[in-house]
Amino acid sequence: MTLRFDHSSTGFEPIALPVDTPAPIPGRSTDFPAPLFSTAIVTLMLSVFGLNSISLFYPQVIYLQDLALYVYVPMAISGVAAHAWASGKLRNWWNYEEA
């Protein structure tokens, strides 16, 4: 969803192609800047690494792995929200919905 928000905020207008024209395939995964999506991926990786590090150094705290979902998701959402707030896009990101 965040990748689609980043795409919609670029001002990119879709092009109507004739039916017999092959669709262009982009060479990279994103041909537009995707700062919020990148923040979501980095925050998710850091939360996974952090929780696994805690369970590695403190093996008696095994139950943390059972709570992984309750750690990963809030960390990713709060990381994106903090970046959106810092860049002034929080209201637009929060109110974003697709047609």
C-alpha positions as CSV (number, residue, x, y, z in Angstrom):
1,M,0.0,0.0,0.0
2,T,2.8,2.4,0.8
3,L,4.5,1.7,-2.6
4,R,1.2,2.6,-4.3
5,F,1.0,5.8,-2.2
6,D,4.5,6.7,-3.2
7,H,3.6,6.1,-6.9
8,S,0.4,8.2,-6.6
9,S,2.2,11.1,-5.1
10,T,4.6,11.4,-8.0
11,G,2.0,12.9,-10.3
12,F,2.5,10.2,-12.8
13,E,-0.4,10.0,-15.3
14,P,-1.2,6.7,-16.9
15,I,-0.9,6.5,-20.7
16,A,-3.7,4.9,-22.7
17,L,-2.1,2.6,-25.3
18,P,-3.8,1.0,-28.3
19,V,-4.9,-2.5,-27.8
20,D,-2.4,-4.0,-30.2
21,T,0.6,-2.1,-28.6
22,P,2.7,-4.2,-26.2
23,A,2.8,-2.8,-22.7
24,P,6.2,-1.3,-21.7
25,I,7.9,-3.2,-18.9
26,P,10.1,-1.1,-16.5
27,G,13.7,-2.1,-16.2
28,R,13.9,-1.4,-12.5
29,S,11.5,-2.3,-9.7
30,T,10.5,1.3,-9.3
31,D,11.0,4.1,-11.8
32,F,9.9,6.6,-9.3
33,P,11.2,7.6,-5.8
34,A,9.6,5.5,-3.1
35,P,10.9,6.9,0.2
36,L,8.0,5.7,2.4
37,F,8.2,2.2,0.9
38,S,12.0,2.1,1.5
39,T,11.4,3.2,5.1
40,A,8.9,0.4,5.6
41,I,11.3,-2.2,4.3
42,V,14.3,-0.9,6.4
43,T,12.2,-0.7,9.5
44,L,10.8,-4.2,9.1
45,M,14.3,-5.5,8.6
46,L,15.6,-3.7,11.7
47,S,12.8,-5.0,13.8
48,V,13.3,-8.6,12.6
49,F,17.1,-8.3,13.2
50,G,16.5,-6.7,16.6
51,L,14.1,-9.3,17.9
52,N,16.3,-12.2,16.6
53,S,19.4,-10.5,18.2
54,I,17.6,-10.4,21.6
55,S,16.6,-14.0,21.4
56,L,20.2,-14.9,20.3
57,F,21.8,-13.1,23.2
58,Y,19.1,-14.0,25.7
59,P,18.0,-17.6,24.9
60,Q,15.9,-17.8,28.0
61,V,13.5,-15.2,26.5
62,I,12.1,-17.7,23.9
63,Y,8.6,-16.3,24.1
64,L,9.7,-13.2,22.1
65,Q,9.5,-15.2,19.0
66,D,5.9,-16.0,19.7
67,L,5.2,-12.2,19.9
68,A,7.0,-11.4,16.6
69,L,3.8,-10.3,14.9
70,Y,3.1,-7.9,17.7
71,V,6.5,-6.4,17.3
72,Y,7.1,-6.3,13.5
73,V,3.9,-4.7,12.4
74,P,3.8,-1.8,14.9
75,M,7.4,-1.1,14.3
76,A,7.0,-1.0,10.5
77,I,3.8,1.2,10.7
78,S,5.3,3.6,13.3
79,G,8.5,3.9,11.2
80,V,6.6,4.8,8.1
81,A,4.4,7.2,10.1
82,A,7.4,8.9,11.6
83,H,9.0,9.3,8.2
84,A,5.7,10.6,6.7
85,W,5.4,13.1,9.6
86,A,8.9,14.3,9.2
87,S,8.4,14.8,5.4
88,G,5.0,16.5,5.9
89,K,3.0,13.7,4.2
90,L,1.4,12.1,7.3
91,R,-2.1,13.4,6.6
92,N,-2.0,12.4,2.9
93,W,-0.6,9.0,3.8
94,W,-3.1,8.3,6.5
95,N,-6.1,9.4,4.3
96,Y,-4.8,7.5,1.2
97,E,-7.3,5.1,-0.2
98,E,-7.7,3.5,-3.6
99,A,-10.7,3.8,-5.8
